[in-house]
Amino acid sequence: MGNDLPECRVIDDNLCINTIRTLSIDAIQEANSGHPGAPMGLAPAAYTLWTRVMKHNPKNPEWPDRDRFVLSGGHASMLLYSLLHLTGYDLSLEDIKNFRQWGSRTPGHPEYGHTPGVETTTGPLGQGVANAVGMAMAERHLAERFNREGHEIVDHHTYVMCGDGDLMEGISYEAASVAGHLGLGKLICLYDDNKISIEGPTDITFTEDVAKRFEAFNWQVLRVEDGNDVNAIHAALTAAKAETEKPSVIMLRTHIAYGSPNKQDSSDAHGAPLGEEEVRLTKKNLGCPEDECFCVPEDPLNVFRGCTDAGITAQKAWIEKFAAWAKAWPELAGEWNDAISGTLPLGWETVLPDFQDAEGPVATRGASGQVLNAIAEKIPTLMGGSADLAPSNKTIINSAADFRKGDYTGRNIRFGVREHVMGAIVSGMALHKGIRPYCSTFLVFADYMRSPIRLAALMKLPVTYVFTHDSVAVGEDGPTHQPVEHIASLRAIPNLTVIRPADATETAQAWRMAMEATDAPTALILSRQKLPVLDRKAYTPADGLQNGAYILADCDGLPDIILIGTGAELHLAMSAREMLAEKEIKARVVSMPSWELFEKMEPAYKEMVLPSEVTARVAVEAGISMGWERYVGNSNAIIGIDRFGASAPGGTILKEFGFTAENVFQKALEILKK
């Protein structure tokens, strides 16, 4: 069947388009908050796409082979909400009336998982463009993996609507570069070229030739000089779909707040309601009832709801095709069901290495690489890569090929030096479903990825971030490459699970937690330097990591002091424990690789690990001390680093900053004297 849909029977294009416009401005006016300009200017393009081109079923927003629509300029959310309501998604007129209100299903910016039909959370400009690239990459990989001749069960497009603000953000450059390099022919961008931003005309800051930029990135560039010309928009979309070797951008010359007598083509219409009088004048200008709010005439509603019928028909045809495919390839069908549902293969965890036979110390980044390759053999949906650091991050799947133009079967993604877009692309892949993505870079460069990490946490996406070179132990590269505040910064993001394993055995368990996560991303914080592998026959098994913190080594009875460590510094605590024992001081060592996992535990467990009656505690971690007060009380009991690092051999730096067993021992004695 392909992606061709039966066109909806159009009674009056303008009436349909103006229904989108007036519904949007009424909701914004009712809320006395919002962005009316973009919905008014983009209504013709959105109408054409949603009713004549896009393959979607409002009665099943989760249909796997639907086209994806991303509104990258999330401030134009009322455009999307109007479309969702009018075409028959589970979004009522009452929901529209409650735009931007407490508890409503129509928040100020679109939120994935909150409103049916919203494919991704957008608002921070440029992120949606990059998410769309990830979705298009996922589509290509799944098509290569599952389609068979005559049985194309994966065959859909990704459409992204963006504006000048999106294209000013650097992430859009990265995203367009990746998409053009990979030849993602099923990615189509509609660029709202209205030449207005919040501060005024875009030419006060933005005078580049956008078309040439996209041409340089190996995109097909199409132009629609009149953003109200439905036929021209349709023709451009048709031409974009016909180009299979390149992504396409359609440059739409639109007018912000189209139809508003006093605010069209004005920055005043970007982020503020038109005002009651201007709303009335706009409706009059558009030929709509002036004094009627939230007006949805029957004829345009029938047009929009007719598209629901088209979607149901399209999905029905796909179901029949899928059934024939599943009958011919039943084993492949089982893999498909697992992939789309996110189900991990039975017994995948049995291949996790335990590292008890390791010959000498192992860097946790090296252990991570071994774990990744082991589980990749069992989890075929696992794919990802690094920001040009794969040999150092140890993130290559040795048994897999590269994901590249002409062969999308590969599971190793070469992101290039593009950390920002890398983070957003893997979110797009996770949103698409069917892929379990990971990405990697040095921990110090997590800053470049902060916005996509934050959004992934907000969307509850099971993405894994592999951050290596986790401390000042990086050494000679100096403070520019030595993370200090980064672990604390990541811990500050709600719903992000941060895990800093202390050895290879904990690293395996950290990957297990990352893979078993279904509603939160995971950040693995890994060392470059080699670390001793703890003897789990002598100490607590590493699966204690699942609790976030656990007693690694204990004493008889209640301890005199508790030493808490993460990562490489846990080993310093273990050595200090032995030194304290020589002075007949009873010390408990607690491994605390994940604050977030520990905080989810029952109070009784937390009290067992950190009994409140033992107030003498020392925490040691090669990062800023902020936050450790919650576990040790007195900030003087924290061995951290509250300044930038320095350039010198890693061992020298650690010693100079006090990361030695002797210093932990001395700090413990000081605390006990208080």
C-alpha positions as CSV (number, residue, x, y, z in Angstrom):
1,M,0.0,0.0,0.0
2,G,2.9,2.3,0.7
3,N,2.2,5.7,2.3
4,D,-0.5,6.9,-0.2
5,L,-3.7,7.7,1.7
6,P,-7.1,8.4,0.2
7,E,-7.6,12.1,0.3
8,C,-10.3,13.5,2.6
9,R,-13.3,15.0,0.7
10,V,-12.6,18.7,1.0
11,I,-15.6,21.0,1.2
12,D,-13.7,24.2,1.7
13,D,-10.0,24.3,2.4
14,N,-10.1,27.8,3.8
15,L,-12.9,26.9,6.2
16,C,-11.0,24.0,7.5
17,I,-7.8,26.0,7.8
18,N,-9.5,28.9,9.6
19,T,-11.1,26.4,12.0
20,I,-7.6,25.5,13.1
21,R,-6.6,29.2,13.4
22,T,-9.7,30.3,15.4
23,L,-9.6,27.2,17.7
24,S,-6.0,28.0,18.4
25,I,-6.4,31.7,19.1
26,D,-9.5,31.1,21.2
27,A,-7.7,28.6,23.5
28,I,-4.8,31.0,23.9
29,Q,-7.0,33.9,24.6
30,E,-9.0,31.9,27.1
31,A,-5.8,30.9,28.9
32,N,-4.4,34.5,28.5
33,S,-1.2,32.8,27.7
34,G,0.4,31.2,24.7
35,H,1.8,31.7,21.2
36,P,-0.8,32.4,18.5
37,G,1.4,33.5,15.7
38,A,2.9,30.2,14.5
39,P,-0.4,28.2,14.6
40,M,-2.1,30.9,12.4
41,G,0.8,30.9,9.9
42,L,1.3,27.2,9.7
43,A,-2.4,26.1,9.7
44,P,-2.5,25.6,5.8
45,A,0.6,23.4,5.8
46,A,-0.5,21.4,8.9
47,Y,-4.0,20.9,7.4
48,T,-2.5,19.7,4.1
49,L,-0.1,17.3,5.8
50,W,-2.5,15.9,8.3
51,T,-5.5,15.5,6.0
52,R,-4.0,14.7,2.6
53,V,-0.5,13.1,3.1
54,M,0.3,11.8,6.6
55,K,-0.5,8.2,7.4
56,H,-1.9,8.1,10.9
57,N,-4.9,6.6,12.8
58,P,-6.3,8.8,15.5
59,K,-8.0,5.8,17.0
60,N,-4.7,4.1,17.6
61,P,-1.8,6.6,18.2
62,E,0.5,3.7,18.9
63,W,0.2,2.0,15.5
64,P,3.8,1.0,14.7
65,D,3.8,1.9,11.0
66,R,2.2,5.4,11.4
67,D,4.0,8.4,10.1
68,R,5.6,10.4,12.9
69,F,4.9,14.1,13.3
70,V,7.2,16.3,15.4
71,L,6.3,19.9,16.2
72,S,9.8,21.1,17.0
73,G,8.6,24.6,17.8
74,G,6.7,23.4,20.8
75,H,5.5,26.9,21.6
76,A,3.0,26.4,18.7
77,S,1.4,23.6,20.7
78,M,-2.2,24.8,20.0
79,L,-1.6,24.0,16.4
80,L,-0.9,20.4,17.3
81,Y,-3.8,20.3,19.9
82,S,-6.2,21.6,17.3
83,L,-5.2,19.0,14.8
84,L,-5.4,16.2,17.4
85,H,-8.9,17.3,18.5
86,L,-10.3,17.9,15.0
87,T,-9.0,14.6,13.4
88,G,-10.4,12.5,16.2
89,Y,-7.7,11.7,18.7
90,D,-8.7,11.3,22.4
91,L,-8.6,15.1,23.0
92,S,-11.9,16.8,23.7
93,L,-13.0,20.3,23.1
94,E,-13.1,20.7,26.9
95,D,-9.4,19.8,26.9
96,I,-8.8,22.6,24.3
97,K,-10.6,25.0,26.6
98,N,-8.4,24.1,29.5
99,F,-5.2,24.9,27.5
100,R,-2.3,25.6,29.9
101,Q,-4.4,25.0,33.0
102,W,-3.5,22.9,36.1
103,G,-4.0,19.2,35.4
104,S,-5.1,19.8,31.8
105,R,-4.2,17.5,28.9
106,T,-3.1,20.5,26.9
107,P,0.1,21.8,28.6
108,G,1.9,24.9,27.3
109,H,4.3,22.8,25.3
110,P,3.6,19.3,24.0
111,E,4.5,16.5,26.4
112,Y,5.1,12.9,25.3
113,G,3.0,10.5,27.3
114,H,0.7,13.2,28.5
115,T,-1.4,13.9,25.4
116,P,-2.5,11.2,23.0
117,G,-0.8,11.7,19.6
118,V,2.1,13.8,20.8
119,E,5.2,12.0,19.6
120,T,7.8,13.8,21.6
121,T,8.2,16.6,24.2
122,T,9.3,19.8,22.5
123,G,9.9,23.4,23.5
124,P,13.7,23.8,23.8
125,L,14.2,24.8,20.2
126,G,16.0,22.4,17.9
127,Q,15.5,19.3,20.0
128,G,12.5,18.2,18.0
129,V,14.5,18.4,14.7
130,A,17.1,16.1,16.3
131,N,14.4,13.8,17.7
132,A,13.0,13.4,14.2
133,V,16.4,12.4,12.9
134,G,16.5,9.6,15.5
135,M,13.0,8.5,14.5
136,A,13.9,8.4,10.9
137,M,17.0,6.4,11.7
138,A,15.0,3.9,13.7
139,E,12.6,3.5,10.8
140,R,15.4,2.7,8.4
141,H,17.0,0.2,10.8
142,L,13.8,-1.7,11.5
143,A,12.9,-1.7,7.8
144,E,16.2,-3.3,7.0
145,R,15.9,-5.8,9.8
146,F,12.3,-6.9,9.4
147,N,11.1,-6.2,5.8
148,R,11.1,-9.0,3.3
149,E,10.5,-8.8,-0.4
150,G,6.8,-8.2,-0.9
151,H,6.3,-7.7,2.8
152,E,7.1,-4.2,3.8
153,I,5.8,-3.9,7.4
154,V,8.0,-0.9,8.1
155,D,7.4,1.9,5.6
156,H,6.6,5.3,7.1
157,H,7.9,8.8,7.0
158,T,8.9,11.3,9.7
159,Y,7.7,14.8,9.4
160,V,9.1,17.7,11.4
161,M,7.8,21.2,11.5
162,C,10.4,23.8,12.6
163,G,10.9,27.5,12.5
164,D,13.6,30.1,12.4
165,G,14.4,29.7,16.1
166,D,14.9,25.9,15.6
167,L,17.4,26.6,12.8
168,M,19.3,29.2,14.8
169,E,20.1,26.6,17.5
170,G,23.3,24.8,16.8
171,I,21.7,21.4,17.3
172,S,19.8,21.8,14.0
173,Y,23.2,22.1,12.1
174,E,24.3,18.8,13.7
175,A,21.0,17.1,13.0
176,A,20.9,18.2,9.4
177,S,24.5,17.1,8.9
178,V,23.8,13.6,10.3
179,A,20.6,13.2,8.3
180,G,22.1,14.3,5.0
181,H,25.2,12.1,5.6
182,L,23.0,9.1,6.2
183,G,20.7,9.8,3.3
184,L,17.5,9.6,5.4
185,G,15.0,9.9,2.5
186,K,12.0,9.4,4.7
187,L,12.7,12.5,6.8
188,I,10.8,15.6,5.6
189,C,11.1,19.0,7.3
190,L,8.6,21.8,6.9
191,Y,10.4,25.1,7.6
192,D,8.2,27.9,8.8
193,D,10.0,30.8,7.1
194,N,8.0,33.7,8.6
195,K,11.1,35.9,9.1
196,I,9.9,36.9,12.7
197,S,11.4,36.0,16.1
198,I,10.6,37.2,19.6
199,E,12.8,40.3,19.3
200,G,11.7,41.4,15.9
201,P,12.6,40.6,12.2
202,T,15.0,37.6,12.0
203,D,17.4,39.6,9.9
204,I,18.6,41.3,13.1
205,T,20.5,38.1,13.8
206,F,19.8,35.6,11.1
207,T,20.8,36.4,7.5
208,E,22.3,33.1,6.2
209,D,21.0,31.3,3.2
210,V,19.1,28.5,4.8
211,A,18.5,26.7,1.4
212,K,22.2,26.6,0.7
213,R,22.9,25.3,4.2
214,F,20.6,22.4,3.6
215,E,21.9,21.8,0.1
216,A,25.4,21.6,1.6
217,F,24.1,19.0,4.0
218,N,22.9,16.9,1.1
219,W,19.2,17.7,1.5
220,Q,16.6,18.2,-1.2
221,V,15.4,21.8,-1.0
222,L,11.9,22.6,-2.1
223,R,10.2,26.0,-1.9
224,V,6.6,27.1,-1.4
225,E,6.4,30.9,-1.9
226,D,2.9,31.2,-0.6
227,G,2.4,29.4,2.7
228,N,-1.4,29.6,2.2
229,D,-1.3,27.7,-1.2
230,V,-2.6,24.3,-0.3
231,N,-2.0,22.8,-3.7
232,A,1.6,24.0,-3.8
233,I,2.2,22.6,-0.3
234,H,0.7,19.3,-1.4
235,A,2.9,19.2,-4.5
236,A,6.0,19.9,-2.4
237,L,5.1,17.1,0.1
238,T,4.6,14.8,-2.9
239,A,8.0,15.7,-4.3
240,A,9.6,15.2,-0.9
241,K,8.2,11.7,-0.6
242,A,9.4,10.9,-4.1
243,E,13.0,11.6,-3.1
244,T,14.3,8.5,-1.4
245,E,18.0,9.2,-1.3
246,K,18.0,12.5,0.5
247,P,16.0,14.1,3.3
248,S,13.9,17.0,2.2
249,V,13.2,20.5,3.5
250,I,10.2,22.4,2.3
251,M,10.8,26.2,2.8
252,L,7.4,27.7,3.5
253,R,7.1,31.4,3.1
254,T,4.5,32.1,5.8
255,H,3.1,35.0,7.7
256,I,3.1,34.9,11.5
257,A,-0.4,35.6,12.9
258,Y,-1.9,35.4,9.4
259,G,-5.3,37.0,9.3
260,S,-4.8,39.3,12.2
261,P,-5.4,42.9,10.9
262,N,-3.0,44.5,13.3
263,K,-0.5,41.8,14.4
264,Q,0.2,39.8,11.2
265,D,4.0,39.8,10.5
266,S,4.7,41.3,13.9
267,S,6.8,39.9,16.7
268,D,4.0,41.0,19.0
269,A,2.1,37.9,17.9
270,H,4.8,35.4,18.8
271,G,4.3,34.8,22.5
272,A,1.2,36.7,23.7
273,P,-2.5,36.4,23.1
274,L,-3.9,38.6,20.4
275,G,-6.3,40.3,22.8
276,E,-10.1,40.0,22.8
277,E,-10.7,42.8,20.3
278,E,-7.9,41.6,17.9
279,V,-9.4,38.0,18.1
280,R,-12.7,39.4,17.1
281,L,-11.2,41.4,14.2
282,T,-9.2,38.4,13.1
283,K,-12.3,36.2,12.9
284,K,-14.1,38.9,10.9
285,N,-11.1,39.1,8.6
286,L,-11.1,35.4,8.1
287,G,-14.8,35.2,7.5
288,C,-15.6,33.4,10.7
289,P,-18.3,34.1,13.3
290,E,-16.9,37.0,15.3
291,D,-18.5,36.5,18.7
292,E,-18.5,32.7,18.9
293,C,-15.6,31.1,20.8
294,F,-14.3,27.6,20.1
295,C,-16.4,27.3,17.0
296,V,-16.0,24.0,15.1
297,P,-18.5,24.1,12.1
298,E,-19.9,20.7,11.1
299,D,-18.5,20.7,7.5
300,P,-14.8,21.1,8.4
301,L,-15.2,18.7,11.3
302,N,-16.6,16.1,8.8
303,V,-13.5,16.7,6.7
304,F,-11.1,16.2,9.5
305,R,-13.0,13.2,10.9
306,G,-13.0,11.6,7.5
307,C,-9.3,11.4,7.8
308,T,-9.9,9.1,10.8
309,D,-11.6,6.7,8.5
310,A,-8.6,6.9,6.1
311,G,-6.3,6.1,9.0
312,I,-8.4,3.1,10.1
313,T,-8.4,1.8,6.5
314,A,-4.6,2.2,6.3
315,Q,-4.0,0.4,9.5
316,K,-6.4,-2.4,8.5
317,A,-4.5,-2.9,5.3
318,W,-1.2,-3.0,7.3
319,I,-2.6,-5.5,9.8
320,E,-3.5,-7.8,6.9
321,K,0.0,-7.4,5.4
322,F,1.6,-8.0,8.8
323,A,-0.4,-11.2,9.3
324,A,0.8,-12.6,6.0
325,W,4.4,-11.6,6.9
326,A,4.1,-13.1,10.3
327,K,2.8,-16.4,8.8
328,A,5.7,-16.5,6.5
329,W,8.4,-15.6,9.1
330,P,7.0,-16.5,12.5
331,E,10.4,-16.3,14.3
332,L,10.9,-12.9,12.9
333,A,7.4,-11.9,14.0
334,G,8.3,-12.9,17.6
335,E,11.4,-10.7,17.4
336,W,9.3,-7.8,16.1
337,N,6.8,-8.1,19.0
338,D,9.6,-8.1,21.5
339,A,11.3,-5.2,19.8
340,I,8.2,-3.0,19.7
341,S,7.1,-3.8,23.2
342,G,10.6,-3.4,24.6
343,T,10.6,-6.9,26.0
344,L,14.1,-8.2,26.7
345,P,14.8,-11.8,25.5
346,L,14.4,-14.5,28.1
347,G,17.6,-15.2,30.0
348,W,19.6,-12.3,28.5
349,E,21.1,-11.6,31.9
350,T,22.8,-15.0,32.0
351,V,25.5,-13.7,29.7
352,L,26.6,-11.0,32.1
353,P,30.3,-11.6,32.9
354,D,31.1,-11.8,36.6
355,F,34.8,-10.8,36.3
356,Q,35.8,-13.1,39.1
357,D,38.5,-14.6,36.9
358,A,39.9,-11.2,35.9
359,E,43.6,-11.1,35.8
360,G,44.4,-7.9,37.7
361,P,42.6,-4.6,37.8
362,V,40.1,-3.6,35.1
363,A,39.0,-0.1,34.2
364,T,35.2,0.2,34.5
365,R,35.1,1.6,31.0
366,G,36.8,-1.6,29.8
367,A,34.4,-3.8,31.8
368,S,31.5,-1.9,30.3
369,G,32.8,-2.7,26.9
370,Q,32.9,-6.4,27.7
371,V,29.4,-6.3,29.2
372,L,28.0,-4.4,26.2
373,N,29.4,-6.9,23.7
374,A,28.1,-9.8,25.8
375,I,24.5,-8.5,26.1
376,A,24.5,-7.2,22.5
377,E,24.6,-10.9,21.4
378,K,21.3,-11.5,23.3
379,I,19.6,-8.1,22.8
380,P,19.3,-7.4,19.1
381,T,17.6,-4.1,19.7
382,L,20.6,-2.7,21.4
383,M,22.4,-0.2,19.2
384,G,24.2,3.1,19.6
385,G,27.6,4.7,19.5
386,S,29.9,7.5,20.6
387,A,30.7,11.1,19.8
388,D,33.9,10.1,17.9
389,L,35.3,8.4,21.0
390,A,34.2,4.8,20.6
391,P,37.7,3.3,21.0
392,S,38.2,5.2,24.2
393,N,34.6,4.8,25.5
394,K,34.7,1.0,24.6
395,T,31.2,1.3,23.0
396,I,31.7,-0.6,19.7
397,I,29.6,-3.8,19.3
398,N,32.3,-6.0,17.7
399,S,29.9,-8.4,16.1
400,A,27.9,-5.6,14.4
401,A,28.4,-3.4,11.3
402,D,28.1,0.3,11.1
403,F,24.7,2.0,10.6
404,R,25.4,3.9,7.3
405,K,23.9,5.1,4.1
406,G,23.2,2.1,1.9
407,D,23.2,-0.3,4.7
408,Y,21.1,0.5,7.7
409,T,21.3,-3.0,9.3
410,G,24.3,-2.0,11.4
411,R,24.1,-1.3,15.1
412,N,27.2,0.9,15.5
413,I,26.3,4.5,15.0
414,R,29.1,6.9,14.2
415,F,27.7,10.2,15.6
416,G,30.9,12.2,14.9
417,V,31.9,15.0,17.3
418,R,28.2,15.9,17.9
419,E,27.4,15.3,21.5
420,H,24.3,17.5,21.6
421,V,22.5,16.0,18.7
422,M,23.7,12.5,19.7
423,G,21.7,12.8,22.9
424,A,18.6,14.0,21.1
425,I,18.9,11.4,18.4
426,V,18.9,8.4,20.8
427,S,15.8,9.9,22.4
428,G,14.1,9.9,19.0
429,M,15.1,6.3,18.5
430,A,13.6,5.4,21.9
431,L,10.4,7.3,21.1
432,H,10.0,5.5,17.8
433,K,10.2,2.2,19.7
434,G,11.9,-1.0,18.4
435,I,15.4,0.2,19.4
436,R,17.1,0.1,22.8
437,P,19.6,3.0,22.2
438,Y,22.8,4.0,24.0
439,C,25.3,6.7,23.4
440,S,28.7,7.7,24.9
441,T,31.2,10.4,25.4
442,F,33.6,11.6,28.1
443,L,31.8,12.6,31.3
444,V,33.1,16.2,31.1
445,F,31.2,16.6,27.8
446,A,27.8,15.6,29.3
447,D,27.3,19.3,29.5
448,Y,26.8,19.4,25.8
449,M,24.0,16.9,26.2
450,R,22.2,18.3,29.1
451,S,19.1,19.4,27.4
452,P,18.4,16.1,25.6
453,I,19.2,14.2,28.9
454,R,16.8,16.4,30.8
455,L,14.1,15.8,28.2
456,A,14.7,12.1,28.1
457,A,14.2,12.0,31.9
458,L,11.0,14.1,31.5
459,M,9.7,11.7,28.9
460,K,10.8,8.6,30.9
461,L,12.8,7.1,28.1
462,P,14.9,4.0,28.7
463,V,18.1,5.5,27.2
464,T,21.6,4.6,28.4
465,Y,24.4,7.2,28.6
466,V,27.9,5.8,28.9
467,F,30.1,8.4,30.4
468,T,33.8,7.5,30.8
469,H,36.9,9.3,32.1
470,D,34.9,10.0,35.3
471,S,37.3,12.2,37.4
472,V,40.4,14.2,37.8
473,A,42.3,10.9,37.4
474,V,42.1,11.7,33.7
475,G,45.4,13.5,34.5
476,E,47.5,15.3,32.0
477,D,44.6,16.5,29.8
478,G,44.0,19.0,32.6
479,P,40.9,20.8,34.0
480,T,39.2,21.2,30.7
481,H,38.8,17.4,30.5
482,Q,38.5,16.6,34.2
483,P,34.9,16.3,35.4
484,V,34.3,17.8,38.8
485,E,30.8,19.1,39.1
486,H,29.3,16.7,36.5
487,I,28.2,13.8,38.6
488,A,26.3,16.2,41.0
489,S,24.9,18.0,38.0
490,L,23.5,14.8,36.6
491,R,22.1,13.7,40.0
492,A,20.2,17.0,40.0
493,I,18.1,15.9,37.0
494,P,14.8,14.3,38.2
495,N,14.1,10.8,37.0
496,L,17.7,10.2,35.8
497,T,19.4,7.2,37.4
498,V,23.1,7.9,37.8
499,I,25.3,4.9,38.6
500,R,29.0,5.1,39.3
501,P,30.2,1.5,39.7
502,A,33.4,0.8,41.8
503,D,34.7,-2.2,39.9
504,A,34.0,-4.5,37.0
505,T,31.5,-6.6,38.9
506,E,29.4,-3.6,39.8
507,T,29.7,-2.4,36.2
508,A,27.9,-5.6,35.0
509,Q,25.1,-5.0,37.5
510,A,24.9,-1.3,36.4
511,W,24.3,-2.4,32.8
512,R,21.7,-4.8,34.1
513,M,19.8,-2.0,35.8
514,A,20.1,0.1,32.7
515,M,18.6,-2.6,30.5
516,E,15.8,-3.4,33.0
517,A,14.8,0.2,33.3
518,T,11.5,1.0,31.5
519,D,10.6,4.5,32.6
520,A,13.9,6.3,33.2
521,P,17.2,6.9,31.4
522,T,20.4,5.7,33.0
523,A,23.8,7.4,33.2
524,L,26.8,5.1,33.7
525,I,29.8,6.9,35.2
526,L,33.0,4.9,34.3
527,S,36.7,5.2,35.0
528,R,39.6,5.4,32.6
529,Q,42.1,4.1,35.2
530,K,42.2,0.4,36.1
531,L,40.5,-0.5,39.4
532,P,40.8,-3.7,41.5
533,V,38.1,-6.3,41.0
534,L,36.5,-6.9,44.4
535,D,36.5,-10.5,45.6
536,R,32.8,-11.2,45.8
537,K,33.4,-14.4,47.7
538,A,34.9,-12.4,50.5
539,Y,32.6,-9.4,50.2
540,T,28.9,-8.8,49.5
541,P,27.8,-9.8,45.9
542,A,27.7,-7.0,43.4
543,D,24.0,-7.4,42.8
544,G,23.6,-5.3,45.9
545,L,24.0,-2.4,43.4
546,Q,20.4,-2.9,42.6
547,N,19.6,-1.2,45.9
548,G,21.7,1.8,45.1
549,A,23.8,1.3,48.2
550,Y,24.8,-1.8,50.2
551,I,27.1,-2.9,52.9
552,L,30.2,-4.1,51.2
553,A,32.3,-4.9,54.2
554,D,31.2,-4.9,57.8
555,C,32.3,-5.5,61.4
556,D,30.9,-7.3,64.4
557,G,28.1,-5.4,66.0
558,L,27.4,-1.7,65.5
559,P,30.2,0.1,63.6
560,D,32.1,3.0,65.2
561,I,32.1,4.7,61.8
562,I,30.7,4.2,58.3
563,L,32.8,4.9,55.2
564,I,30.8,5.5,52.0
565,G,32.3,5.5,48.6
566,T,31.6,5.3,44.9
567,G,33.7,4.5,41.9
568,A,37.4,4.3,42.3
569,E,37.2,5.9,45.7
570,L,35.4,3.0,47.2
571,H,38.7,1.2,47.2
572,L,40.3,3.9,49.3
573,A,37.5,3.4,51.9
574,M,38.3,-0.3,51.9
575,S,42.0,0.3,52.6
576,A,41.1,2.8,55.2
577,R,38.9,0.3,56.9
578,E,41.9,-2.1,57.3
579,M,43.9,0.8,58.8
580,L,41.2,1.6,61.3
581,A,40.9,-2.1,62.3
582,E,44.6,-2.0,63.3
583,K,43.6,0.7,65.8
584,E,40.6,-1.5,66.9
585,I,38.1,0.9,65.3
586,K,35.2,-0.9,63.8
587,A,34.3,0.5,60.4
588,R,31.6,-0.4,57.9
589,V,32.2,0.3,54.2
590,V,29.1,1.1,52.2
591,S,29.2,1.1,48.4
592,M,26.8,3.7,47.1
593,P,26.9,3.7,43.3
594,S,23.5,5.2,42.9
595,W,21.7,7.8,45.1
596,E,18.6,7.5,43.0
597,L,18.2,3.7,43.4
598,F,19.0,4.0,47.2
599,E,16.3,6.7,47.7
600,K,13.7,4.3,46.2
601,M,14.4,1.7,48.9
602,E,12.1,1.2,51.9
603,P,13.1,3.2,55.0
604,A,13.9,0.0,56.9
605,Y,16.5,-1.0,54.3
606,K,18.1,2.5,54.4
607,E,18.2,2.4,58.1
608,M,19.8,-1.0,58.1
609,V,22.6,0.3,55.7
610,L,23.0,3.6,57.4
611,P,21.8,3.3,61.0
612,S,20.8,6.6,62.4
613,E,22.6,6.0,65.7
614,V,25.9,5.8,63.8
615,T,26.6,9.5,63.2
616,A,30.3,9.2,62.5
617,R,30.5,8.9,58.7
618,V,32.9,9.8,55.9
619,A,31.9,10.0,52.2
620,V,34.6,10.0,49.6
621,E,34.1,10.8,45.9
622,A,36.3,12.5,43.4
623,G,33.8,15.2,42.6
624,I,32.2,18.2,44.2
625,S,31.0,17.6,47.8
626,M,27.6,19.1,47.3
627,G,24.8,16.7,48.2
628,W,26.7,14.2,50.3
629,E,25.5,16.1,53.4
630,R,22.3,14.1,53.3
631,Y,24.3,10.9,54.0
632,V,27.0,12.1,56.3
633,G,25.5,15.1,58.0
634,N,28.6,17.2,58.7
635,S,30.1,18.6,55.5
636,N,33.6,18.3,57.1
637,A,33.1,14.5,56.7
638,I,33.2,14.7,52.9
639,I,36.4,14.1,50.9
640,G,35.6,15.7,47.6
641,I,37.0,18.3,45.2
642,D,35.4,21.7,45.2
643,R,37.6,23.3,42.6
644,F,38.8,22.6,39.1
645,G,41.5,20.0,38.5
646,A,45.0,20.4,37.2
647,S,47.3,19.0,34.5
648,A,49.6,16.3,35.9
649,P,49.7,12.5,35.9
650,G,46.5,11.1,37.3
651,G,48.1,9.5,40.3
652,T,49.8,12.7,41.3
653,I,46.5,14.7,41.0
654,L,44.6,12.2,43.2
655,K,47.3,12.3,45.8
656,E,47.5,16.1,45.8
657,F,43.7,16.4,46.2
658,G,43.7,14.0,49.1
659,F,42.3,10.9,47.4
660,T,44.4,8.5,49.3
661,A,43.6,5.7,51.8
662,E,45.8,7.5,54.4
663,N,43.7,10.7,54.1
664,V,40.4,8.8,54.4
665,F,41.9,7.1,57.5
666,Q,42.9,10.5,59.0
667,K,39.5,12.0,58.2
668,A,37.8,9.1,60.0
669,L,40.0,9.7,63.1
670,E,39.1,13.4,63.1
671,I,35.4,12.6,62.9
672,L,35.6,10.1,65.7
673,K,37.3,12.7,67.9
674,K,34.4,15.1,67.6
